[in-house]
Amino acid sequence: MLMQLAKAVANAAAALVLKAKNVAQKTEDSAHQNRVIAAATQCALSTSQLVACTRVVAPTISSPVCQEQLIEAGKLVAKSVEGCVEASRMATNEEGLLKQVGQAATGVTQALNELLQHIKQYASGGHPIGRHGEATDCILDVTEKIFNAMGNAGE
């Protein structure tokens, strides 16, 4: 479940990066263009770090240290999303583009909040969120290990 939530953040961040790319393409000022591209790149990198951190700490998420590492990675993603939105606002006044960026940023925030709620559920000594959470997590972890061992058939 934890990896699925991290991947949802990554998918939402990828959508934000694409929307920011659209802003950069339609911006004539190269300085603003570069800021948007840099912010989008930072968003992609911080999200990639979140997914990597999730892979590492997922088996030991009950540890407060692991929870804190994941929360910090989430904060970096949130900060980079804000940077992406701000760079887009500076680069264009076109309402349609800004609305798309805003909606994509909201998607990242929602996915990130779901991930953080899952972590907090563990931190409070509760069970994973969702019906049959532990069994689901176990099945997903084993499935992911199988896919990792065999490679991604979709590629």
Beta strands, then each sheet from edge to edge (+ up, - down):
end
